[in-house]
Amino acid sequence: MTGTKTALKGCVILDAPLFKDERGYLTVVYTDERFKEATGSAVNFVQDNQSFSQYGVLRGLHYQKGKHAQGKLIRVLQGSILDVAVDLRTNSPTFKQHISVELSYENKRQLFIPKGFAHGFVVLSNTAEVLYKCDNYYNKEAECGIAYNDPDLAIDWKIPSHSQILSEKDRALPNFDMASL
């Protein structure tokens, strides 16, 4: 497993080697040791979440605050997504900045997003199945979010706005400056 640092400290793109033959392929997508080598982080994942969505579904931008904050390791089992992380760390030089990474079944990439970030994604393919590991349990009282279309963030979701499908809850999220950090 190799790690590529991004513009946001702690967010790392992970690539694992594929071993192919006439039967198909095998890849080791996660081991504690290789993850630590690639990211420089020792993380204890405690929960796996999986979602299935159609083209245009936009989930986010979500985070949990306080002691319930979560680091996430995201990968795509089928299809393609644009995955987005927004830096919420007020003492960070990249505070309020974001990165976007295409994750797909084809490229087999994973994105590690540590605690202190909001996370969201949009489905670029007809459908997508996304799996993400979390290093803390979900807690409803700690659940927060930021508007996906906040003009100050200016995130390019790579699909037209008329094709974006959001939950009512995500449509009602506040802009960054009104969010509870």
C-alpha positions as CSV (number, residue, x, y, z in Angstrom):
1,M,0.0,0.0,0.0
2,T,1.3,3.4,-0.9
3,G,0.1,6.8,0.3
4,T,0.0,10.0,-1.5
5,K,-0.3,13.2,0.6
6,T,-2.9,15.7,-0.4
7,A,-3.0,19.5,0.1
8,L,-4.9,18.9,3.4
9,K,-2.5,17.6,6.1
10,G,-3.6,14.1,7.2
11,C,-5.8,13.4,4.2
12,V,-4.0,10.6,2.2
13,I,-4.9,8.8,-1.0
14,L,-4.1,5.1,-0.7
15,D,-3.2,2.7,-3.5
16,A,-2.8,-1.0,-3.0
17,P,-1.1,-3.3,-5.6
18,L,-3.2,-5.6,-7.7
19,F,-2.1,-9.1,-8.3
20,K,-3.8,-10.2,-11.5
21,D,-3.9,-13.5,-13.4
22,E,-6.4,-15.4,-15.6
23,R,-8.8,-15.8,-12.7
24,G,-9.1,-12.1,-11.9
25,Y,-7.2,-10.1,-9.2
26,L,-6.4,-10.0,-5.6
27,T,-5.6,-6.9,-3.6
28,V,-5.0,-6.3,0.1
29,V,-7.0,-3.2,0.8
30,Y,-6.2,-2.8,4.4
31,T,-3.7,-3.9,7.1
32,D,-2.9,-1.9,10.2
33,E,0.8,-2.0,9.5
34,R,0.6,-0.9,5.9
35,F,-2.0,1.7,6.7
36,K,0.3,3.2,9.4
37,E,3.3,3.2,7.0
38,A,1.3,4.9,4.2
39,T,-0.5,7.5,6.3
40,G,1.7,8.0,9.3
41,S,-1.4,7.4,11.5
42,A,-2.3,4.6,13.8
43,V,-6.1,4.3,13.7
44,N,-8.4,1.8,15.4
45,F,-11.4,1.4,13.0
46,V,-14.5,0.3,14.9
47,Q,-17.4,0.6,12.5
48,D,-17.9,-0.1,8.7
49,N,-20.7,1.7,6.8
50,Q,-21.8,0.8,3.3
51,S,-24.1,2.8,1.0
52,F,-25.6,2.2,-2.5
53,S,-26.7,5.2,-4.5
54,Q,-27.7,6.2,-8.1
55,Y,-26.1,8.9,-10.3
56,G,-26.3,12.3,-8.9
57,V,-26.9,11.3,-5.3
58,L,-24.9,13.8,-3.1
59,R,-24.3,12.8,0.5
60,G,-22.8,15.5,2.7
61,L,-21.1,17.4,3.9
62,H,-21.2,15.5,7.2
63,Y,-19.1,15.3,10.4
64,Q,-19.4,14.5,14.1
65,K,-18.1,17.0,16.6
66,G,-16.3,16.7,19.9
67,K,-15.3,13.4,21.4
68,H,-17.5,11.7,18.7
69,A,-15.4,13.0,15.7
70,Q,-14.7,10.3,13.2
71,G,-11.8,9.5,10.9
72,K,-12.8,7.6,7.8
73,L,-11.3,5.4,5.2
74,I,-13.4,5.5,2.0
75,R,-13.4,3.1,-0.9
76,V,-15.7,2.3,-3.8
77,L,-16.9,-1.3,-4.4
78,Q,-18.8,-0.6,-7.6
79,G,-19.1,2.6,-9.7
80,S,-17.4,6.0,-9.3
81,I,-17.7,8.9,-6.9
82,L,-16.2,12.3,-6.3
83,D,-15.2,12.3,-2.7
84,V,-14.7,15.6,-0.8
85,A,-13.0,16.5,2.5
86,V,-13.3,20.0,4.0
87,D,-10.8,21.0,6.7
88,L,-12.7,22.1,9.9
89,R,-9.5,22.4,12.1
90,T,-9.5,26.1,13.2
91,N,-5.8,26.0,13.9
92,S,-4.9,24.5,10.5
93,P,-3.3,26.5,7.7
94,T,-5.8,24.9,5.4
95,F,-8.8,25.6,7.5
96,K,-12.0,25.9,5.3
97,Q,-10.2,24.5,2.3
98,H,-11.2,21.2,0.6
99,I,-9.9,18.5,-1.7
100,S,-11.8,16.4,-4.2
101,V,-10.7,12.9,-5.2
102,E,-12.3,10.5,-7.7
103,L,-12.6,7.1,-6.2
104,S,-13.9,4.2,-8.3
105,Y,-14.0,0.5,-8.7
106,E,-11.6,0.9,-11.6
107,N,-8.9,2.9,-9.9
108,K,-9.2,1.0,-6.6
109,R,-8.1,4.1,-4.7
110,Q,-9.0,4.8,-1.1
111,L,-9.1,8.1,0.7
112,F,-8.2,8.5,4.4
113,I,-9.9,11.5,6.1
114,P,-8.8,12.0,9.7
115,K,-10.8,13.5,12.5
116,G,-11.4,17.2,12.0
117,F,-12.9,17.2,8.5
118,A,-16.4,17.3,6.9
119,H,-17.0,14.6,4.3
120,G,-19.3,14.2,1.4
121,F,-19.5,12.5,-2.0
122,V,-21.5,12.6,-5.2
123,V,-22.1,9.6,-7.5
124,L,-20.6,10.0,-10.9
125,S,-21.6,6.6,-12.4
126,N,-25.1,5.1,-13.0
127,T,-24.8,3.6,-9.5
128,A,-22.1,3.3,-6.8
129,E,-21.5,1.2,-3.8
130,V,-19.3,2.9,-1.2
131,L,-17.7,1.3,1.9
132,Y,-16.1,3.4,4.6
133,K,-14.4,2.5,7.8
134,C,-14.8,4.8,10.8
135,D,-12.6,5.1,13.9
136,N,-15.5,6.1,16.2
137,Y,-19.1,5.1,16.5
138,Y,-21.9,7.1,15.1
139,N,-23.6,9.4,17.6
140,K,-26.8,11.2,16.6
141,E,-26.3,14.0,19.1
142,A,-22.9,14.8,17.7
143,E,-24.0,14.8,14.0
144,C,-23.4,18.0,12.1
145,G,-23.1,19.2,8.6
146,I,-22.3,22.0,6.2
147,A,-24.2,23.0,3.0
148,Y,-22.9,21.2,0.0
149,N,-23.4,24.4,-2.1
150,D,-21.8,26.9,0.3
151,P,-20.5,29.7,-2.1
152,D,-17.5,30.3,0.2
153,L,-16.4,26.7,-0.2
154,A,-17.1,26.7,-4.0
155,I,-16.9,22.9,-4.4
156,D,-17.2,21.7,-8.0
157,W,-19.2,18.5,-7.6
158,K,-18.5,17.7,-11.3
159,I,-22.2,17.1,-12.2
160,P,-24.9,19.7,-13.0
161,S,-26.9,21.0,-10.1
162,H,-30.2,19.9,-11.7
163,S,-28.9,16.3,-11.6
164,Q,-27.9,16.4,-7.9
165,I,-30.2,14.4,-5.6
166,L,-30.0,15.3,-1.9
167,S,-31.9,14.3,1.2
168,E,-34.1,16.9,2.8
169,K,-31.8,16.9,5.8
170,D,-28.8,17.7,3.6
171,R,-30.6,20.4,1.8
172,A,-31.2,22.1,5.1
173,L,-27.6,22.2,6.3
174,P,-26.1,25.6,7.2
175,N,-23.3,27.3,5.4
176,F,-19.8,26.9,6.8
177,D,-19.9,30.2,8.8
178,M,-23.1,29.1,10.6
179,A,-22.0,25.5,11.2
180,S,-21.3,24.3,14.7
181,L,-17.6,23.5,14.8
